C-alpha cells in the first residue's frame, strides 16, 4: 500500500470514528440514568422451558436464573479479554518475543485462537460508551463477534442509530444482514455491476409475484437485503 493510500485509509477511519462519536453524544442526552444490564437487552425464548412444564412460576424462575447466569458469564468474558489485551499490549511495548506471550497463554490454559477471540470482543466492547451495546457485545456468540469485527465501524454506527430500541435480537439481525449483503456483493462480477433500470423493475416484479410462495428462510433473507437497500438509499 502506497503512502497516499495509507493516508486515505487513515482519513476514512478518522471520519468513521468521528461519526460514531457524534451519534453517541446525541444519545447521551436521551439515555436513561437507569443502569442497563443484560435483562434490558436479552429475553429468554418462552418456548425453552414452557415446552417442558406448565408451571409458570417455575418457568419464570428458570428464565431469571438463566439471565443471571448469562450476566455472570458476560462479565467474566469481558474481564478475560481485558486481561489478555493488557498483557499483549504491555509485552508489545517492551518488544518482548512472541514466545513470552504464548507462554503466558499456555500457563493460564488458553489457546492462541481463543485468546484472540477474547481480545477482539474486548476491543469491540471498548469502542463504545453505550451501555446497551456493551451488554449486547458481551453476550454475542463467537461467530457474530467475528462478523462484527470485520466491519466494526459501520456495524457499530448502525447499532447506535437504533438508540434505546437496540437489543440482542435486533443487533444479531443487523450483523447477519450486513454479513449477507457483503457476501452477496462479493459474488457479483464487474460485468454484473451494470444493473439497468429494466433489471430493477423486473426484480421488483419477481419479488412482488413470488414472495408469498417462498419458504421462511428465503423470505427472511430477502427482507434483510431489502432493509439494507433501504438504509443505503435513505
Order of alpha helices (4+ residues) and beta strands (2+ residues): alpha-alpha-alpha-alpha-alpha-alpha-alpha-alpha-alpha-alpha-alpha-alpha
